[in-house]
């Protein structure tokens, strides 16, 4: 039995909607982190929700994702007294000044 064209079109539209919604839940691209010259990790397509921890403290972060990020010196994405977060736009990088400590986590701006 042939499927009516309207049903096939509606199914295609629904699948396209689901695919675009899934993309909204991720920051497409990578976040590269290193400590000095030693690579620590590369995070691909991180979720836009929640706090993301680096495996170890990092001195350099390169944001090659399609979203801006905020870097934190704490593992829980908070700013302790006397320390500040750093806003890192897409396609840029940041290197920690030795006196500010290491980056330990980040959130995605969406």
N, C-alpha and C positions, 0 to 999 in steps of 0.2 A: 504494500500500500504506500503510495507516494506521500511524502510530508508536504503539507501546504507551505507555500513560499513565505507567508506571513509568520508561521511558526518557526521556520528556519531563520528568518531575519531576526525575530525576537530572541532566539537562542544565541545568535551571533552577537547581538547587542549586549545581552546579559554577560556573556563570556568576556567581551571587551571591557565592560564595566568592572568586572572582578579583577581583570589583569591590571587596569589602571589604579584600582584601589590598593592592590598589593604593592605597587611601586611607591605609593604615598607613605607606606609604613617603613620604608628603608631609605637611607641616604645612599644613593647610588655612587659608587666609587670606592676609594680606599683612604684610610688614615694610616700613614706610615710613622712609626715611632722608633726612636733610637736613643741610646745613652752614649754620648760622645760619638764615636764612629761605629760603635757596635749596634747593629739592628736589634731591636727588642721584639717588635711584632708589626705585622701589617694586618689591619682589620678591614675586611671587604664588606661593603653594603650593610653597615650597622643599622640596627633598628633606630627609628627616630624617637622612640620612647625610652625613658629611663636613663640611668647613669651607667656609663661604660668604664670599666677599670682597665688600666694597663697592667700587664703581668708583673712589671717592675717599674720603678720610677724612671722617667725619661727626661732627657735634656733637650730633645728636638722633636717637634711634631710637624709633619707636612700633611695638609688637608687637600687631598685630591678627590674629594667627594663633591657632589652637587649641592651640598648644604654647608652653611657656616657651622662652626662648633665653638664651644666654650670649654677651655682647659682649666682644671682645678688642681691645687697642690695637695688635695686630700683624696682618699680612696672612695669617698661617698658623695662627691660632687657638691661639697659645701665649702664656704670660705671661712677659715678660722680667723680669729682676731689678728690683725697685722698682716694678713696675706690676702692677695687678690686673685680673682680669676682673670683669664685673658680671652678676649673674643678673637677667634681666628677665622677670617673669611675663607670662602672656597678658593682653591687654587693658590693658597699661600702657605707659608711655614713660619714657625716661631721657634726661637732658641731661648731657653731659660738662662737668665743671668745667674751666676753661681750663688749669689746672696739670697735669691728668692726660693731656692730649693728645687725640687723635681716636680714634674707634672705626674699625677697619679690617676687621673680620671678625666672624662669629658662627657658633655651632653651635646645633642644635636639641636640646632636651632631650626624650628619649622613653623 
